[in-house]
Amino acid sequence: MEDIKDALTDIRERMRRAAVACHRDPDSVKLVAVTKTVSTERVLEGIQAGISILGENYVQEAQKKIEALKSYPVSWHFIGHLQSNKARHAIGLFDLIHSVDSFKLAKELDKRAKAAAKIQKILIQVNISGEETKSGIDPVQTLQLVRDIGALEHLSVRGLMTMPPFFNAPERVQPYFRALKELQNRIREAAPPTVMMEELSMGMSGDFETAVQEGATLVRIGTSIFGRRS
Ligand SMILES: *Cc1c(COP(=O)(O)O)cnc(C)c1O
């Protein structure tokens, strides 16, 4: 318990300092505590220490924790790769899905959100480095995807997310974070009015200060709060 509390205090202070250093309002950057592989008991300790947004990578794992912790007023985000056949489950569980990267997945989510009478908030995951092994849409195709999704009535696009290469190596990821910010600006100018572009989900344990400096509004931090994953 104390370890999580101390780690959180440290992370929040570092986030605040990074924001102030580049003249940003510290309240404009939110912490998503990444809880993949972390036990429900430890997640609860985190909530009691003040975490209010939790990020999960796997639908089934998240489902159990969300059910067990449903009496706590926290928000759950999905940050992992989402398969279309899990879309139905994801709709009922997550306030924000960070990882939409195809129109096929978007259409499936839209259909399921409609059936649940819900507007699902999403981010578009961009493969900003173009690595073949990475999830995410090609930056060149992102505006078109955003336009297509903008026409779906039960999805609400809120911004962009990325996983850069060399993550956790701050000096090497900086150009990728900057590129995502530039893409956000371009899309903001050209996207239909139904699309919002206020969120930028980028930065993890080893590089979140660089991400804040480049405009992140959501940083996703696991290891630095809960310790190494086994
Ligand atoms: C695991 C994970 C994180 C957190 O990474 P840490 O280095 O443990 O902070 C952030 N984002 C995504 C998409 C992840 O899968």
The ligand as an ORCA input file, in Angstrom:
! r2SCAN-3c Opt
* xyz 0 1
  C       1.799     -1.735    -20.530
  C       1.426     -0.499    -21.258
  C       1.713      0.770    -20.745
  C       2.469      0.996    -19.434
  O       3.826      0.754    -19.614
  P       4.863      0.956    -18.377
  O       6.176      1.010    -19.053
  O       4.685     -0.206    -17.480
  O       4.512      2.241    -17.727
  C       1.275      1.877    -21.457
  N       0.600      1.751    -22.610
  C       0.298      0.554    -23.142
  C      -0.467      0.486    -24.419
  C       0.718     -0.609    -22.498
  O       0.441     -1.796    -23.052
*
